[in-house]
């Protein structure tokens, strides 16, 4: 049995191949961006309709359905983890960025609820819009995917616009934000992923 010798070029080719296989699995196929994007879009539009066109006082309860997405994501990650042979460093970084985002969402909701009283509803959506931009821009930069960066910047511009918008209509800005930041980039990532297979 002879030892297989690699030339420097072969070694670089092998390393390049392994790096390409280990590309970030969190966002490369766009799946989670689409799941979260569509979930937030449906909830924001449903709350908008309930708030403006019905007498249902607990219109905000539609957001409780997001727990279904959290549960789905948990099982999705478990299934994906079993498939991953090589874990990329970018997987960990993006995972930490999005975990930080989720923790901040809960903290903002809790802290603003405790501190803002009645004005909570005027500030929570602008805060969430500003927050949406952070993980989206960082993920876009890590993945070198411009549509995510553009989507994150759109969230920040919509956050500024929301300060001058009545609460009832801020929900529409949330819908626009997730279309720009998660849904459109999610479909573009999916398309890019399928072309690379």
N, C-alpha and C positions, 0 to 999 in steps of 0.2 A: 504494500500500500504506500503510495507516494504522498508526500505532503504537498498540498496545493499552495503555490506561491502567488501572491498578489503583487502586481506592479503598483507604484504610487497612483497611477491613473485608475486602476481597478479599485483600489482602496477608497479613493475619492468618490467614485461612482457608487460603491456600496454604501458609503456614508450618506451620500445624497439621496439614494433610494430609501434608506431607513428614515431619514428626516422627512421625506415626502409621505411615507407611510404613517409617520407619527404626527402628522398635522393635527391641529386642534380638532378634537371630536365634539367639543361643546357646541361650536357654532358652524362648523364647516358645511353641514348639510342643511342648516337653517331651521331644523325641526323645532327646537325650543323657542326660537324667536317667533315662529309662526303660532305655536301653541299659546304662548303668553300674549302675543299681539292680538290674536283673535279673541282670547278670553277677556282681555281688558277692553277691547273695542265693543264687544257684546255687552259687557257690564256697564260701561259708561253710557252707551246709547240706551240701554234698558232703564238705567236710573234717570237719564234725561227725560225719557217718555213718562215714567212714573211720576217724576217730580213736577213736570209741566202740564201733563194732560190727564192725570188721575187725582183722586183724593187720598191715595195711599200714602200715609204719613211716614212709614218706615221704608222709604224708597232706597235707602242706603244698604238694606239687607241683601241686595243683589250681589254685593261684593263678597258675601260669605261663600258664594259658589267658587271663589278662587281657591278655596281649600281643596276642591276636587283636582285642580291643576297641580297644586303642591303634591298631592298624593300620587297623581299620575307621574309627575317629574321624578319623584322618589323611585318608583318602580322602573321608570325609563333609565335612570342612571344605573340602577342595579343591573339591568339587562345589558346596558352598554359596557359596563365595567367588565363583565364576563367575556365580552368580545375583544376587548383591547389587549393587544399583545405588547405593544410599546406605548408607554405613557409619556406624552410630550410635556415638557416643562410649561409650555403655554397653557396646557389643560389646567394645571394647578393654578396658574396666575389668574386665568379667566374665571375659574371656579371661585377663587377667593374674592375677586372683584364683584361677582354677582351675589355671593353670600353676604358681603359687606352691604351691597345695595338692599337686599332683603331685610337685613337687620336694621338699616337706617329707615326703611319704609315703616317698619313696626315702631321704631323709636319716635319718628316724626308723628305718626298717628297718635301714639300714647302721649307724648310730651305736649303736642299742640292741643290735644283734647283736654289735658289737665290745665294748661296755662292760658289758653286763648278764650275759653268760655264760648259765648255766642259767636264771636268772630272766627271761630275754628273753620267754619265752612268757607269763609272768604280767603283763608290762607293755605288750607291744606292742598288744594289742587295746584296752585302755583308752586308750592314746595315740592309736590310729587313730580310735576313737570320738570322742574330744575333737576331733581334727583334722577329722573329717567335718562337724562342726557349723559350723566357721569359714566355708568357702566357701558353704555352704548358707544361712546367716543373711545373709551379705553379699549374695549373689545375690538373696535374697528381698527385702532392703531396696532394692536397686537397681531391681529389677523391680516393687517395690511389690506383692509377692505373698505374703500372710500364710502360706499353707501351707508355703512353703519356710522361713520364719522359725521356725514351730512345729516343723517337722521338724528343723531345726538344733538347737533347744533340746532336743528329745527326745534327740538324739545326746549332748549334754552330760550330761543326766540319766542316760542309759544308761552313759556313761563312768564316772560316780560309782558306779553300781550294779555295774559290772563289777569294780571293785576288791574287792568283797566276794563275787565269783563265781569259782568254779573255772575254770581255763583252758578245760577241755573244754566248758563251757557258755557261755563268753564268745562263742563263735562264733554261738550263738543270738541273743545281744544284737546282734551285727553284723547279723544277718538282720533283726531288728526295726528297727534303726536305718535301714537302707536302704529298708525299706518306708515308714517314717514320713518320711524326709528326701528320698528321690528318687523312689520308685515312685508313691506316692499323689500328691505334687505334680506329678510328670511327667504322670500321666493327667489331672489337673485343668488343667494348662497346655495339654495337647493339646485338651481339651474347649473351653477358653477360646479357643484359637487357631482352631479350626474354626468357632466361633460368630462370630468376627470377620471371617472370609473372606467 
